[in-house]
């Protein structure tokens, strides 16, 4: 329980320091959530939104190249 609280405190501090407003704090679960919130604030749109007909199979191949 203590570790969970410490993670929350750290994420809440980063959230406040970055001045995020478009993503509520209760939707920040990890550093990845924080990163996605920052991108959203900067107006960076998701690839799937920009290229909805990009082949899912190709995305799977690309993402699998990150796994070793």
N, CA, C and O atoms as a Tinker XYZ file with bonds, in Angstrom:
   272  protein
     1  N      0.823000   -1.190000    0.000000    73     2
     2  CA     0.000000    0.000000    0.000000    64     1     3
     3  C      0.871000    1.258000    0.000000    63     2     4     5
     4  O      0.541000    2.242000   -0.663000    81     3
     5  N      1.972000    1.228000    0.737000    73     3     6
     6  CA     2.867000    2.379000    0.816000    64     5     7
     7  C      3.457000    2.714000   -0.546000    63     6     8     9
     8  O      3.562000    3.885000   -0.912000    81     7
     9  N      3.841000    1.685000   -1.296000    73     7    10
    10  CA     4.436000    1.904000   -2.616000    64     9    11
    11  C      3.415000    2.534000   -3.557000    63    10    12    13
    12  O      3.749000    3.426000   -4.337000    81    11
    13  N      2.174000    2.070000   -3.482000    73    11    14
    14  CA     1.106000    2.638000   -4.309000    64    13    15
    15  C      0.948000    4.125000   -4.010000    63    14    16    17
    16  O      0.828000    4.937000   -4.927000    81    15
    17  N      0.948000    4.476000   -2.732000    73    15    18
    18  CA     0.818000    5.876000   -2.344000    64    17    19
    19  C      1.998000    6.701000   -2.854000    63    18    20    21
    20  O      1.812000    7.817000   -3.340000    81    19
    21  N      3.198000    6.162000   -2.746000    73    19    22
    22  CA     4.383000    6.886000   -3.213000    64    21    23
    23  C      4.342000    7.091000   -4.729000    63    22    24    25
    24  O      4.741000    8.142000   -5.231000    81    23
    25  N      3.861000    6.085000   -5.447000    73    23    26
    26  CA     3.711000    6.234000   -6.904000    64    25    27
    27  C      2.691000    7.325000   -7.223000    63    26    28    29
    28  O      2.913000    8.159000   -8.101000    81    27
    29  N      1.570000    7.310000   -6.497000    73    27    30
    30  CA     0.548000    8.340000   -6.696000    64    29    31
    31  C      1.120000    9.731000   -6.442000    63    30    32    33
    32  O      0.912000   10.645000   -7.240000    81    31
    33  N      1.837000    9.893000   -5.338000    73    31    34
    34  CA     2.410000   11.201000   -5.020000    64    33    35
    35  C      3.341000   11.688000   -6.126000    63    34    36    37
    36  O      3.305000   12.856000   -6.511000    81    35
    37  N      4.160000   10.798000   -6.624000    73    35    38
    38  CA     5.116000   11.165000   -7.679000    64    37    39
    39  C      4.390000   11.551000   -8.967000    63    38    40    41
    40  O      4.711000   12.564000   -9.588000    81    39
    41  N      3.409000   10.736000   -9.363000    73    39    42
    42  CA     2.649000   11.040000  -10.579000    64    41    43
    43  C      1.833000   12.320000  -10.417000    63    42    44    45
    44  O      1.750000   13.122000  -11.347000    81    43
    45  N      1.234000   12.516000   -9.254000    73    43    46
    46  CA     0.452000   13.740000   -9.009000    64    45    47
    47  C      1.354000   14.967000   -9.048000    63    46    48    49
    48  O      0.953000   16.017000   -9.551000    81    47
    49  N      2.571000   14.840000   -8.519000    73    47    50
    50  CA     3.518000   15.956000   -8.571000    64    49    51
    51  C      3.915000   16.295000   -9.995000    63    50    52    53
    52  O      3.966000   17.467000  -10.368000    81    51
    53  N      4.198000   15.265000  -10.797000    73    51    54
    54  CA     4.547000   15.494000  -12.205000    64    53    55
    55  C      3.360000   16.092000  -12.959000    63    54    56    57
    56  O      3.520000   17.006000  -13.768000    81    55
    57  N      2.178000   15.567000  -12.682000    73    55    58
    58  CA     0.952000   16.070000  -13.315000    64    57    59
    59  C      0.796000   17.564000  -13.050000    63    58    60    61
    60  O      0.531000   18.337000  -13.971000    81    59
    61  N      0.959000   17.965000  -11.800000    73    59    62
    62  CA     0.827000   19.378000  -11.431000    64    61    63
    63  C      1.950000   20.213000  -12.039000    63    62    64    65
    64  O      1.708000   21.322000  -12.515000    81    63
    65  N      3.162000   19.696000  -12.025000    73    63    66
    66  CA     4.311000   20.432000  -12.559000    64    65    67
    67  C      4.165000   20.684000  -14.059000    63    66    68    69
    68  O      4.566000   21.735000  -14.560000    81    67
    69  N      3.589000   19.717000  -14.770000    73    67    70
    70  CA     3.398000   19.879000  -16.218000    64    69    71
    71  C      2.185000   20.731000  -16.548000    63    70    72    73
    72  O      2.030000   21.161000  -17.690000    81    71
    73  N      1.327000   20.981000  -15.575000    73    71    74
    74  CA     0.147000   21.817000  -15.801000    64    73    75
    75  C     -0.885000   21.171000  -16.710000    63    74    76    77
    76  O     -1.527000   21.853000  -17.508000    81    75
    77  N     -1.046000   19.878000  -16.594000    73    75    78
    78  CA    -1.985000   19.154000  -17.459000    64    77    79
    79  C     -3.420000   19.464000  -17.062000    63    78    80    81
    80  O     -3.746000   19.533000  -15.877000    81    79
    81  N     -4.270000   19.648000  -18.058000    73    79    82
    82  CA    -5.674000   19.954000  -17.773000    64    81    83
    83  C     -6.640000   19.085000  -18.571000    63    82    84    85
    84  O     -7.787000   18.917000  -18.156000    81    83
    85  N     -6.213000   18.530000  -19.700000    73    83    86
    86  CA    -7.136000   17.786000  -20.557000    64    85    87
    87  C     -7.377000   16.354000  -20.092000    63    86    88    89
    88  O     -8.367000   15.734000  -20.483000    81    87
    89  N     -6.500000   15.835000  -19.279000    73    87    90
    90  CA    -6.656000   14.481000  -18.733000    64    89    91
    91  C     -6.789000   14.603000  -17.218000    63    90    92    93
    92  O     -5.889000   15.132000  -16.565000    81    91
    93  N     -7.892000   14.123000  -16.648000    73    91    94
    94  CA    -8.035000   14.221000  -15.197000    64    93    95
    95  C     -6.993000   13.361000  -14.471000    63    94    96    97
    96  O     -6.581000   12.320000  -14.982000    81    95
    97  N     -6.578000   13.791000  -13.306000    73    95    98
    98  CA    -5.549000   13.095000  -12.542000    64    97    99
    99  C     -5.923000   11.638000  -12.286000    63    98   100   101
   100  O     -5.049000   10.771000  -12.289000    81    99
   101  N     -7.206000   11.353000  -12.065000    73    99   102
   102  CA    -7.590000    9.966000  -11.783000    64   101   103
   103  C     -7.438000    9.049000  -13.000000    63   102   104   105
   104  O     -7.631000    7.839000  -12.884000    81   103
   105  N     -7.097000    9.608000  -14.164000    73   103   106
   106  CA    -6.836000    8.803000  -15.365000    64   105   107
   107  C     -5.341000    8.584000  -15.595000    63   106   108   109
   108  O     -4.951000    7.956000  -16.579000    81   107
   109  N     -4.514000    9.093000  -14.703000    73   107   110
   110  CA    -3.066000    8.909000  -14.795000    64   109   111
   111  C     -2.709000    7.694000  -13.950000    63   110   112   113
   112  O     -2.792000    7.736000  -12.722000    81   111
   113  N     -2.311000    6.603000  -14.618000    73   111   114
   114  CA    -2.019000    5.351000  -13.933000    64   113   115
   115  C     -0.527000    5.046000  -13.851000    63   114   116   117
   116  O     -0.095000    4.269000  -13.000000    81   115
   117  N      0.258000    5.660000  -14.736000    73   115   118
   118  CA     1.680000    5.329000  -14.813000    64   117   119
   119  C      2.410000    6.443000  -15.560000    63   118   120   121
   120  O      1.801000    7.426000  -15.983000    81   119
   121  N      3.711000    6.274000  -15.714000    73   119   122
   122  CA     4.504000    7.218000  -16.510000    64   121   123
   123  C      4.008000    7.239000  -17.949000    63   122   124   125
   124  O      4.030000    8.284000  -18.599000    81   123
   125  N      3.564000    6.094000  -18.447000    73   123   126
   126  CA     3.041000    6.036000  -19.819000    64   125   127
   127  C      1.785000    6.890000  -19.955000    63   126   128   129
   128  O      1.623000    7.605000  -20.944000    81   127
   129  N      0.897000    6.817000  -18.966000    73   127   130
   130  CA    -0.310000    7.655000  -18.976000    64   129   131
   131  C      0.061000    9.124000  -18.956000    63   130   132   133
   132  O     -0.554000    9.944000  -19.638000    81   131
   133  N      1.072000    9.447000  -18.167000    73   131   134
   134  CA     1.539000   10.828000  -18.071000    64   133   135
   135  C      2.085000   11.289000  -19.425000    63   134   136   137
   136  O      1.814000   12.406000  -19.866000    81   135
   137  N      2.853000   10.422000  -20.072000    73   135   138
   138  CA     3.392000   10.754000  -21.394000    64   137   139
   139  C      2.293000   10.965000  -22.418000    63   138   140   141
   140  O      2.350000   11.908000  -23.208000    81   139
   141  N      1.290000   10.093000  -22.410000    73   139   142
   142  CA     0.180000   10.245000  -23.349000    64   141   143
   143  C     -0.592000   11.530000  -23.081000    63   142   144   145
   144  O     -1.042000   12.192000  -24.016000    81   143
   145  N     -0.747000   11.885000  -21.802000    73   143   146
   146  CA    -1.434000   13.129000  -21.452000    64   145   147
   147  C     -0.644000   14.338000  -21.964000    63   146   148   149
   148  O     -1.228000   15.301000  -22.460000    81   147
   149  N      0.675000   14.281000  -21.843000    73   147   150
   150  CA     1.517000   15.377000  -22.353000    64   149   151
   151  C      1.365000   15.511000  -23.864000    63   150   152   153
   152  O      1.230000   16.619000  -24.382000    81   151
   153  N      1.387000   14.385000  -24.569000    73   151   154
   154  CA     1.217000   14.430000  -26.028000    64   153   155
   155  C     -0.148000   15.010000  -26.396000    63   154   156   157
   156  O     -0.256000   15.800000  -27.334000    81   155
   157  N     -1.192000   14.617000  -25.656000    73   155   158
   158  CA    -2.540000   15.141000  -25.907000    64   157   159
   159  C     -2.567000   16.656000  -25.712000    63   158   160   161
   160  O     -3.170000   17.374000  -26.510000    81   159
   161  N     -1.921000   17.141000  -24.662000    73   159   162
   162  CA    -1.869000   18.588000  -24.385000    64   161   163
   163  C     -1.146000   19.348000  -25.500000    63   162   164   165
   164  O     -1.482000   20.492000  -25.805000    81   163
   165  N     -0.143000   18.691000  -26.104000    73   163   166
   166  CA     0.616000   19.330000  -27.184000    64   165   167
   167  C     -0.105000   19.249000  -28.525000    63   166   168   169
   168  O      0.345000   19.825000  -29.515000    81   167
   169  N     -1.228000   18.528000  -28.550000    73   167   170
   170  CA    -2.000000   18.428000  -29.779000    64   169   171
   171  C     -1.530000   17.328000  -30.715000    63   170   172   173
   172  O     -1.927000   17.300000  -31.880000    81   171
   173  N     -0.691000   16.420000  -30.226000    73   171   174
   174  CA    -0.233000   15.301000  -31.045000    64   173   175
   175  C     -1.361000   14.279000  -31.114000    63   174   176   177
   176  O     -1.811000   13.764000  -30.090000    81   175
   177  N     -1.810000   13.994000  -32.325000    73   175   178
   178  CA    -2.922000   13.067000  -32.494000    64   177   179
   179  C     -2.408000   11.648000  -32.720000    63   178   180   181
   180  O     -1.344000   11.465000  -33.311000    81   179
   181  N     -3.149000   10.643000  -32.257000    73   179   182
   182  CA    -2.724000    9.253000  -32.430000    64   181   183
   183  C     -2.647000    8.859000  -33.915000    63   182   184   185
   184  O     -3.432000    9.320000  -34.743000    81   183
   185  N     -1.679000    7.996000  -34.216000    73   183   186
   186  CA    -1.503000    7.538000  -35.602000    64   185   187
   187  C     -2.787000    6.936000  -36.154000    63   186   188   189
   188  O     -3.155000    7.200000  -37.299000    81   187
   189  N     -3.471000    6.127000  -35.348000    73   187   190
   190  CA    -4.696000    5.470000  -35.835000    64   189   191
   191  C     -5.769000    6.493000  -36.193000    63   190   192   193
   192  O     -6.621000    6.225000  -37.040000    81   191
   193  N     -5.735000    7.642000  -35.569000    73   191   194
   194  CA    -6.686000    8.705000  -35.895000    64   193   195
   195  C     -6.300000    9.377000  -37.218000    63   194   196   197
   196  O     -7.163000    9.718000  -38.028000    81   195
   197  N     -5.005000    9.560000  -37.420000    73   195   198
   198  CA    -4.519000   10.222000  -38.627000    64   197   199
   199  C     -4.519000    9.303000  -39.844000    63   198   200   201
   200  O     -4.758000    9.753000  -40.965000    81   199
   201  N     -4.252000    8.012000  -39.625000    73   199   202
   202  CA    -4.212000    7.036000  -40.707000    64   201   203
   203  C     -5.067000    5.824000  -40.343000    63   202   204   205
   204  O     -4.532000    4.750000  -40.068000    81   203
   205  N     -6.400000    5.990000  -40.338000    73   203   206
   206  CA    -7.268000    4.901000  -39.881000    64   205   207
   207  C     -7.206000    3.643000  -40.744000    63   206   208   209
   208  O     -7.538000    2.554000  -40.277000    81   207
   209  N     -6.785000    3.787000  -41.996000    73   207   210
   210  CA    -6.741000    2.607000  -42.864000    64   209   211
   211  C     -5.343000    1.986000  -42.953000    63   210   212   213
   212  O     -5.101000    1.142000  -43.815000    81   211
   213  N     -4.425000    2.391000  -42.078000    73   211   214
   214  CA    -3.094000    1.786000  -42.024000    64   213   215
   215  C     -3.283000    0.336000  -41.576000    63   214   216   217
   216  O     -3.972000    0.096000  -40.584000    81   215
   217  N     -2.700000   -0.626000  -42.266000    73   215   218
   218  CA    -2.953000   -2.043000  -41.967000    64   217   219
   219  C     -2.561000   -2.458000  -40.536000    63   218   220   221
   220  O     -1.432000   -2.235000  -40.099000    81   219
   221  N     -3.509000   -3.061000  -39.829000    73   219   222
   222  CA    -3.261000   -3.534000  -38.465000    64   221   223
   223  C     -2.150000   -4.574000  -38.433000    63   222   224   225
   224  O     -1.369000   -4.629000  -37.483000    81   223
   225  N     -2.082000   -5.403000  -39.478000    73   223   226
   226  CA    -1.051000   -6.431000  -39.536000    64   225   227
   227  C      0.341000   -5.794000  -39.539000    63   226   228   229
   228  O      1.259000   -6.300000  -38.895000    81   227
   229  N      0.492000   -4.697000  -40.257000    73   227   230
   230  CA     1.782000   -4.014000  -40.327000    64   229   231
   231  C      2.127000   -3.381000  -38.977000    63   230   232   233
   232  O      3.286000   -3.395000  -38.563000    81   231
   233  N      1.137000   -2.833000  -38.299000    73   231   234
   234  CA     1.376000   -2.274000  -36.964000    64   233   235
   235  C      1.857000   -3.386000  -36.034000    63   234   236   237
   236  O      2.772000   -3.175000  -35.238000    81   235
   237  N      1.249000   -4.562000  -36.130000    73   235   238
   238  CA     1.670000   -5.689000  -35.309000    64   237   239
   239  C      3.117000   -6.084000  -35.573000    63   238   240   241
   240  O      3.863000   -6.377000  -34.639000    81   239
   241  N      3.512000   -6.093000  -36.833000    73   239   242
   242  CA     4.897000   -6.427000  -37.193000    64   241   243
   243  C      5.859000   -5.371000  -36.653000    63   242   244   245
   244  O      6.914000   -5.701000  -36.111000    81   243
   245  N      5.493000   -4.113000  -36.802000    73   243   246
   246  CA     6.350000   -3.020000  -36.316000    64   245   247
   247  C      6.494000   -3.096000  -34.804000    63   246   248   249
   248  O      7.606000   -2.989000  -34.288000    81   247
   249  N      5.392000   -3.278000  -34.084000    73   247   250
   250  CA     5.441000   -3.324000  -32.620000    64   249   251
   251  C      6.200000   -4.563000  -32.136000    63   250   252   253
   252  O      6.871000   -4.503000  -31.106000    81   251
   253  N      6.107000   -5.657000  -32.842000    73   251   254
   254  CA     6.824000   -6.860000  -32.415000    64   253   255
   255  C      8.338000   -6.697000  -32.557000    63   254   256   257
   256  O      9.102000   -7.420000  -31.917000    81   255
   257  N      8.772000   -5.756000  -33.387000    73   255   258
   258  CA    10.213000   -5.542000  -33.542000    64   257   259
   259  C     10.816000   -4.882000  -32.289000    63   258   260   261
   260  O     12.034000   -4.899000  -32.107000    81   259
   261  N      9.968000   -4.303000  -31.429000    73   259   262
   262  CA    10.453000   -3.697000  -30.195000    64   261   263
   263  C     10.683000   -4.744000  -29.107000    63   262   264   265
   264  O     11.387000   -4.489000  -28.130000    81   263
   265  N     10.092000   -5.906000  -29.280000    73   263   266
   266  CA    10.225000   -6.966000  -28.280000    64   265   267
   267  C     11.403000   -7.838000  -28.626000    63   266   268   269
   268  O     11.535000   -8.297000  -29.760000    81   267
   269  N     12.245000   -8.064000  -27.668000    73   267   270
   270  CA    13.411000   -8.896000  -27.913000    64   269   271
   271  C     13.362000  -10.122000  -27.051000    63   270   272
   272  O     14.264000  -10.957000  -27.113000    81   271
